Amino acid sequence: MEGLVSIITPTFNSEAFIIETIRSVQEQTYQNWELIIVDDASTDDTAKVVKVEAYKDIRIQFHELEINLGAGVARNFAIGKAKGKYIAFLDADDLWKFNKLEKQIYFLNEKQIPFTFSFYDCINEGGKLIGKSVEAPLKLTYRQLFFCNYVGNLTGIYDTEYFGKIEISSVRKRQDWTMWLTILKKIKVAYVVPESLAFYRVHQNSISASKLKLLKYNFNVYRKYHRLNLIHSLICMVGFLFTQLVLKPKFVRKEA
């Protein structure tokens, strides 16, 4: 049997989507997994719903944080409980295609690499395709990742026997980007599975979110994670904006 995959899923007021997310894991063709769900002090019935699912499936672990501390803290708590050779991530409103784990584990073994990710499709709150897929360079370098987070969090998977358990930043936004940067800093180059293996749910409030706030979080990656001075951080933000607005590197395409 191939190695155990520990799936890290933070939840916060995820009652409307978490069952569908769990089902997408249970329906995987690769069945050697554990799903570790950590609730970040939800105020809806998320905990009640997940407890029922955990009772029915012993592969599901459920833990609750007493106060809301952010997804980064919840993910770190789950990683601390993980027993798998591989660690994968799936947010509580996103979905995996049925062969996601099988294809990625095969890809890791075939290429003898410790990390990979994949393309993904975008869906709306009702789970319908919205005509967009997100792709990435087939061969991703640290420099490319430095100016654009190509790795969809719902698609990343890494080998703990190579990296150990990677601690995630406790900042509330962009902590996944810093994790992938940590990985690429060590291996220099990452290879993507060149097909869509997951569905990323786009919420209406995320579409209308303040672009200035998003820029602030990106700036904090350069300032706090990379520990660059103010001037250097501002220069990097110019590079980030040039990459996003001019190079448009994520190859977002319309579906036929």
N, C-alpha and C positions, 0 to 999 in steps of 0.2 A: 504493500500500500504506500502511496505517495505521502509526503509530509503533511502534518496537520496545519491547517490555515486558521489563524485567529482573526476574526472579523471584528473590527472596532467600530461601534455605532453609538455616538452620543445622541441623546434625545432631549428635546425641550418643547413641550406643548405640541407633540407630534401625533396625537391621537388619530388625526384624520388620515395619516399616511403610513404609520408604522407597521400595520398588518400587511399591507402590500409589499413593503420593504422586506419584512421577514419571509414572506412567501417566495420572493425572488431568490432568497438564499436557500430556502428549503428545496426549491426546485432545481438546484444546480446539479449538473451531471457529475461533478466532482463532489463527493459527499463527506470527505474527511475534513470537517470544519467544526469550529466552535464560534458561536456568535455571542459577543460580550457587549451587552447594552447597558449604558450608564446614563441614568436620567439626571439632568441638571436642574433639579427642583422645579419640575413642571407644576403648573397650576390647573391643568385639565386632567383628564382621565388616562393619560399616557401610562402611568405606572400600573394602574388597574388592568389595562389591556395587555401590557407586556407580561405581567405576572401570570395571566391565564396561559399565554403562549409558552412561557418558560416551564410551567407545570406540565404541559403536554409534550414538550420536546426537551430532553435532558441536555441537548447540545447548546441550548440557549441559557446564558447566565444573565441575571438582572441585578443591577446595583443602583442605589439611589444616593445622591448627594443631598445633604441637608439644606444647603443654601446654593443659590445660583452663582457659579464661578466661571462659566464660559466653556465652550466646546473643547478648548485646548486642555483644560484641567480634567474634563470628563474623559477625553481620549487618553490622557496619561494614566488615569486611574485604571481604565480598561487594559491598557498595555501592560500595566503592572500585574494584572491577573492573567495575562495571556500565557499559554503553554505551547503555542504552535511554533513550528519551524519557520512559517511564513506569517507575516502580518499584513492584512489588507484593511481597507477603509471603506465604509459605506454609511453615508449620512441617512438619517431617519426618514427622509422624504424621497430619496433616490432609489433606483432599481438596477439590478443586474440582469443581463440576458442569461438564459439558462445554461450556456456553456462558457461563461466568463472565466470561472476559476480553472476549468479544464484546459482551456486554450492558453491561459497565462502560465500555469504550472508547466505545461508542455514546452512553451516558449522559453521559460527560464532554464529548463533542463537541456533543451536542444542546443541553446546558445551558450550554456554554462555561464550564466550571468546571475547576479544577486538581486537585481531590481528591474522591474518593467512597469509599463502602464499601457493604456490603449486609447483609441478614439472613443467618442461617445455621442449619442444623440440627445437632443433637447426636447422635453415634453412640457406641456402646460400643467396647471394645477389639477386638471381633470385626467391627466395621464395620456393626453393625445399628442402626437408628434406635431411640432410647430414648424417643421420644414428647415431645420438647421442641424448640422452635425459639426462637431469640433474635432479638428485633426491637429497633428503636430509633426515636426520633422522626424523622419524615420531614425535618425541618429542625432540625439540631443546632447549638446555640450553644456558645460557649466556656464560659459559666457552667454549662450542663448537663453538659458534659464534665468540668468541674472537680470535680464531686461524684460522677461515675460514668463509668467507661470504657465507653461504648456501642460503641466500634469494635472489632469482632473482628479480631485481627491478620491472620487468614487472608483477610480481605475488603478490607483497605485498599489503595488504589492512588493514587499522586500523580504529578503532572507535574513532571519535573525542570527543564523550561524555565521554569517559574514559581518553584519553590522552590529550585532547585539540589539537591544531594545533602544530605539532612538527616542529620547525625550522631546516632547513637542513644546513649543513656546506657549506660555499661558496668555499671551495677548489674544484679544477676542476676534481679531480678523487677521487673515493672511498667515496663520500659523502653519498651514499645510505647505505653503510656498517655502517657508524657512526649513521645513523638514526635507523637502526635495532638494533644496540647496545644500543641506548637510550631506545628503547622499551623493549628489553630483560632485561635491568637493572631494569626496573620497575616491569615487570610481571614474571621474572625469567625463565619461560618455555613457549615456543611457540609450536603450533601444526600445522602441514602441511596438506593440502588437498592432499591425497596420489595418485594423478594422474596428468598428464600433462594437463594444461589448457591454455598454451600460446606457442608462437613461438618466439624464440630469434634469431635475424638475425646476423650471423657471417660474417663480412666483410673481404675481402682479406687483407686490410691494418691492421686490428686488429690481424689477424693471424701472421703477420710478425712484429708486434710491438715489440719494445725492451723490453726484459724480465727485464733488469736492471731498466728501467723506472718504470715498474709495481712494482718492489720491493721497489723502492723509495717511491711511493705513499702508499704502505702498511706500510712502516716504519713510514711515517708521521702520520698515524692513531694512532700508539702507542705513538709517540713523541708529537703530537699536540692535538689530541682528548683526549687521556688518560692522557696526561701531565706527561708521565714517563720520568725519566732522561735517559741520553744516554745509560748507561750500561744496565739498565732495558729494554729499548726499543730494544737493540741488542739481549738480551736474548729472548725477546718475538718473535723477527724475526726468531730466531733459531727454536722456537716452531712452528711458522707459516710454515717454510720451511719443518720441520719434518712432520707436518700434511699433507702438500701438496704432498710431494715427497715419503713419506714412508707409511702413513696411507691411502692416496688417498681417502679422505672422501666423495667426491661428488657423488660417485656411477654413474659415467658417463658410460653408456652402449651402445653397438651397437644395433641398431634395426635389426630385422630379415629381 
